[in-house]
Amino acid sequence: AKTVVLLTVAALSYGVACLAFRIEEANRIWKLCGQFIMRRVNLL
């Protein structure tokens, strides 16, 4: 029974880590896109 609990906790923490990494990645891409768009707007 203990192994099942350990596996569940491991899977959950792994999922949370992946989610956090994805959000971090998305934020970086979003900022890059925002800067690019702002530059384009400034050029117009």
Residue frames relative to the residue before (quaternion, step in Angstrom):
aa qw qx qy qz dx dy dz
A 1.0000 0.0000 0.0000 0.0000 0.00 0.00 0.00
K 0.6283 0.5567 -0.3364 0.4269 3.57 1.02 -0.82
T 0.6438 0.5337 -0.3336 0.4352 3.58 0.95 -0.85
V 0.6203 0.5414 -0.3436 0.4518 3.59 1.04 -0.78
V 0.6522 0.5091 -0.3104 0.4680 3.57 0.95 -0.91
L 0.6514 0.5195 -0.3107 0.4574 3.57 0.94 -0.94
L 0.6562 0.5122 -0.3049 0.4627 3.57 0.94 -0.91
T 0.6470 0.5209 -0.3179 0.4572 3.57 0.96 -0.87
V 0.6565 0.5043 -0.3049 0.4709 3.57 0.92 -0.95
A 0.6468 0.5217 -0.3147 0.4588 3.58 0.96 -0.90
A 0.6637 0.5066 -0.3003 0.4611 3.58 0.91 -0.95
L 0.6596 0.5139 -0.3072 0.4543 3.58 0.95 -0.89
S 0.6766 0.4810 -0.2994 0.4703 3.58 0.86 -0.94
Y 0.6174 0.5378 -0.3371 0.4646 3.58 1.09 -0.73
G 0.6538 0.5160 -0.3016 0.4640 3.56 0.97 -0.91
V 0.6525 0.5094 -0.3088 0.4683 3.57 0.96 -0.89
A 0.6398 0.5252 -0.3199 0.4609 3.57 0.99 -0.88
C 0.6461 0.5153 -0.3117 0.4690 3.59 0.95 -0.89
L 0.6522 0.5219 -0.3072 0.4561 3.56 0.93 -0.95
A 0.6549 0.5095 -0.3076 0.4658 3.58 0.91 -0.95
F 0.6554 0.5114 -0.3096 0.4616 3.58 0.97 -0.89
R 0.6492 0.5202 -0.3145 0.4573 3.57 0.97 -0.88
I 0.6482 0.5126 -0.3172 0.4653 3.58 0.96 -0.89
E 0.6267 0.5391 -0.3221 0.4613 3.56 1.01 -0.91
E 0.6652 0.5098 -0.2829 0.4664 3.53 0.92 -1.04
A 0.6613 0.5133 -0.3012 0.4566 3.57 0.91 -0.96
N 0.6397 0.5279 -0.3272 0.4528 3.58 0.98 -0.85
R 0.6535 0.5177 -0.3164 0.4526 3.57 0.97 -0.88
I 0.6605 0.5002 -0.3003 0.4726 3.57 0.92 -0.94
W 0.6367 0.5404 -0.3179 0.4490 3.57 1.00 -0.91
K 0.6589 0.5035 -0.3060 0.4677 3.59 0.97 -0.90
L 0.6369 0.5258 -0.3260 0.4600 3.58 0.97 -0.87
C 0.6566 0.5018 -0.3042 0.4739 3.58 0.91 -0.93
G 0.6417 0.5365 -0.3178 0.4466 3.57 0.96 -0.88
Q 0.6526 0.5060 -0.3086 0.4721 3.59 0.93 -0.92
F 0.6490 0.5303 -0.3076 0.4505 3.56 0.95 -0.94
I 0.6684 0.4946 -0.2917 0.4729 3.57 0.92 -0.96
M 0.6423 0.5246 -0.3285 0.4521 3.59 0.96 -0.85
R 0.6377 0.5199 -0.3280 0.4642 3.58 0.99 -0.81
R 0.6399 0.5240 -0.3213 0.4612 3.57 0.97 -0.90
V 0.6610 0.5066 -0.3068 0.4607 3.57 0.91 -0.95
N 0.6554 0.5162 -0.3141 0.4531 3.59 0.97 -0.86
L 0.6383 0.5372 -0.3289 0.4425 3.59 1.07 -0.70
L 0.6371 0.5754 -0.3363 0.3871 3.59 1.04 -0.73
